Amino acid sequence: MFKADFHIHTKYSMDCNTAPEEIISRCLETGIGCIAVADHDAVEGAFKMQSLASFPVIIAEEILTPNGEIMGLFLTERIPGGLSIEQAIACIKAQGGLVCLPHPFDTLRGLRLDGSQLDELAEHIDIVETFNSRSLLAWSSKKARTFARKYGLVESAGSDAHTPEEIGSTYVEMPEFNGRTNFLQALRQGRIHHQRSNPLVHFSSTWARLKKAF
């Protein structure tokens, strides 16, 4: 069994300044033994992390669509932002990746789809992030769990860390897995340990975004 955090950002995201080396150091410090690096519309940070880390790093990406974000895991190349949800999912599947819904019911960052649209989407989804440390309201996690269990989808969780200090606040304790092959089976056996982040962490993302803009 090991601890895994399936939602971490690096400086390759437009709203994060954290270097891969800082992430590795923090993971070793907190006992996180596997991560998914899911930068916004970028995979360079994930590949960099994979080349440096002594523990498993999943290549992931948060892809911005007109209706919110979709996450792909076990990717082999970047998927451009701006695609429709259906196109983004098709691109993930074409790479042999897994489709995850990150913070799907978050008030500010959730999917902008109605109930019937979400129901239609369910058959194309592999994983639902049922806890995100940066989501401020508990009911968003409850709705995500309800949705995942309604359709028998695998549940996941992540810190959504944009700073090193956030890593380790939330993790999944789960059996080891062999790449994508038995990942879903191992994750389904996982136990989520969660802690909500201090809302002030969002200021770090805003500052990073402004710094990069100017």
RAHUCOR-V398031 format. One record per residue. RES is the residue in one letter. OMEGA is omega as a letter, one per 20 degrees, with the letter a starting at -180 (999 if undefined). D_FIRST is the distance of its C-alpha to the first C-alpha in Angstrom with 2 decimals. Layout:
res=RES omega=OMEGA d_first=D_FIRST
res=RES omega=OMEGA d_first=D_FIRST
This chain:
res=M omega=r d_first=0.00
res=F omega=r d_first=3.78
res=K omega=a d_first=7.13
res=A omega=r d_first=9.59
res=D omega=a d_first=13.32
res=F omega=r d_first=15.26
res=H omega=a d_first=18.72
res=I omega=r d_first=20.10
res=H omega=r d_first=23.69
res=T omega=a d_first=25.50
res=K omega=r d_first=29.20
res=Y omega=r d_first=29.80
res=S omega=a d_first=29.77
res=M omega=a d_first=33.23
res=D omega=a d_first=32.07
res=C omega=r d_first=29.73
res=N omega=a d_first=30.61
res=T omega=r d_first=27.24
res=A omega=r d_first=27.12
res=P omega=a d_first=24.10
res=E omega=r d_first=24.26
res=E omega=r d_first=24.01
res=I omega=r d_first=20.86
res=I omega=a d_first=19.17
res=S omega=a d_first=20.41
res=R omega=r d_first=19.21
res=C omega=r d_first=15.62
res=L omega=a d_first=15.58
res=E omega=a d_first=17.30
res=T omega=r d_first=15.01
res=G omega=r d_first=11.62
res=I omega=a d_first=11.07
res=G omega=r d_first=9.36
res=C omega=r d_first=10.77
res=I omega=r d_first=13.99
res=A omega=r d_first=16.72
res=V omega=a d_first=20.13
res=A omega=r d_first=22.59
res=D omega=r d_first=25.95
res=H omega=r d_first=29.04
res=D omega=a d_first=30.86
res=A omega=r d_first=29.54
res=V omega=a d_first=26.99
res=E omega=a d_first=28.33
res=G omega=r d_first=25.92
res=A omega=r d_first=22.88
res=F omega=r d_first=24.35
res=K omega=r d_first=25.21
res=M omega=a d_first=21.71
res=Q omega=a d_first=20.38
res=S omega=a d_first=23.04
res=L omega=a d_first=22.25
res=A omega=r d_first=18.53
res=S omega=r d_first=16.50
res=F omega=a d_first=13.31
res=P omega=r d_first=13.30
res=V omega=r d_first=15.98
res=I omega=r d_first=17.02
res=I omega=a d_first=20.80
res=A omega=r d_first=21.80
res=E omega=r d_first=25.02
res=E omega=a d_first=26.55
res=I omega=a d_first=29.80
res=L omega=r d_first=32.68
res=T omega=r d_first=34.84
res=P omega=a d_first=37.98
res=N omega=a d_first=36.07
res=G omega=a d_first=32.99
res=E omega=r d_first=29.81
res=I omega=r d_first=27.69
res=M omega=r d_first=24.46
res=G omega=r d_first=23.79
res=L omega=a d_first=20.50
res=F omega=r d_first=20.38
res=L omega=r d_first=23.99
res=T omega=r d_first=26.24
res=E omega=a d_first=29.01
res=R omega=r d_first=30.20
res=I omega=a d_first=31.53
res=P omega=r d_first=34.54
res=G omega=r d_first=34.79
res=G omega=r d_first=37.60
res=L omega=r d_first=36.88
res=S omega=r d_first=36.99
res=I omega=a d_first=33.79
res=E omega=r d_first=34.71
res=Q omega=r d_first=35.31
res=A omega=r d_first=32.08
res=I omega=r d_first=30.11
res=A omega=r d_first=32.22
res=C omega=r d_first=31.49
res=I omega=a d_first=27.72
res=K omega=a d_first=28.01
res=A omega=r d_first=30.47
res=Q omega=a d_first=27.88
res=G omega=a d_first=25.39
res=G omega=r d_first=23.34
res=L omega=a d_first=21.73
res=V omega=r d_first=23.64
res=C omega=r d_first=22.24
res=L omega=r d_first=24.40
res=P omega=r d_first=23.70
res=H omega=a d_first=25.13
res=P omega=a d_first=27.47
res=F omega=r d_first=29.42
res=D omega=a d_first=29.68
res=T omega=a d_first=33.36
res=L omega=a d_first=33.95
res=R omega=a d_first=31.42
res=G omega=r d_first=30.85
res=L omega=r d_first=32.19
res=R omega=a d_first=35.94
res=L omega=r d_first=36.22
res=D omega=a d_first=37.75
res=G omega=a d_first=36.28
res=S omega=r d_first=37.77
res=Q omega=r d_first=36.58
res=L omega=r d_first=32.98
res=D omega=r d_first=33.33
res=E omega=a d_first=34.61
res=L omega=a d_first=31.78
res=A omega=a d_first=29.03
res=E omega=a d_first=29.37
res=H omega=a d_first=28.57
res=I omega=r d_first=25.39
res=D omega=a d_first=21.83
res=I omega=r d_first=19.89
res=V omega=r d_first=21.12
res=E omega=a d_first=20.01
res=T omega=r d_first=20.44
res=F omega=r d_first=19.95
res=N omega=a d_first=21.33
res=S omega=a d_first=21.79
res=R omega=r d_first=25.24
res=S omega=a d_first=26.59
res=L omega=a d_first=29.06
res=L omega=a d_first=29.69
res=A omega=a d_first=27.39
res=W omega=r d_first=29.26
res=S omega=r d_first=28.06
res=S omega=r d_first=24.44
res=K omega=r d_first=25.88
res=K omega=r d_first=27.87
res=A omega=r d_first=24.96
res=R omega=r d_first=22.98
res=T omega=r d_first=26.21
res=F omega=a d_first=26.78
res=A omega=a d_first=23.34
res=R omega=r d_first=23.62
res=K omega=a d_first=27.25
res=Y omega=r d_first=26.45
res=G omega=a d_first=23.11
res=L omega=a d_first=21.42
res=V omega=a d_first=17.73
res=E omega=r d_first=17.00
res=S omega=r d_first=15.54
res=A omega=r d_first=16.08
res=G omega=r d_first=16.98
res=S omega=a d_first=18.95
res=D omega=a d_first=21.66
res=A omega=r d_first=22.15
res=H omega=r d_first=25.54
res=T omega=a d_first=25.51
res=P omega=a d_first=23.07
res=E omega=a d_first=23.20
res=E omega=a d_first=21.66
res=I omega=a d_first=18.33
res=G omega=r d_first=15.62
res=S omega=r d_first=17.68
res=T omega=r d_first=15.66
res=Y omega=r d_first=12.13
res=V omega=r d_first=9.78
res=E omega=a d_first=6.43
res=M omega=r d_first=5.17
res=P omega=r d_first=4.34
res=E omega=a d_first=5.97
res=F omega=a d_first=9.64
res=N omega=a d_first=13.02
res=G omega=a d_first=15.11
res=R omega=a d_first=16.87
res=T omega=a d_first=17.12
res=N omega=a d_first=14.25
res=F omega=a d_first=13.09
res=L omega=r d_first=14.77
res=Q omega=r d_first=13.47
res=A omega=a d_first=9.75
res=L omega=r d_first=10.95
res=R omega=r d_first=13.04
res=Q omega=a d_first=10.31
res=G omega=r d_first=8.98
res=R omega=a d_first=10.36
res=I omega=r d_first=12.66
res=H omega=a d_first=13.55
res=H omega=r d_first=16.92
res=Q omega=a d_first=19.91
res=R omega=a d_first=23.12
res=S omega=r d_first=24.59
res=N omega=a d_first=28.06
res=P omega=a d_first=30.52
res=L omega=a d_first=32.13
res=V omega=a d_first=29.43
res=H omega=r d_first=31.33
res=F omega=r d_first=34.24
res=S omega=r d_first=32.32
res=S omega=r d_first=31.91
res=T omega=r d_first=35.58
res=W omega=r d_first=36.66
res=A omega=r d_first=34.71
res=R omega=r d_first=36.30
res=L omega=a d_first=39.75
res=K omega=a d_first=39.40
res=K omega=r d_first=38.61
res=A omega=a d_first=41.37
res=F omega=999 d_first=43.96
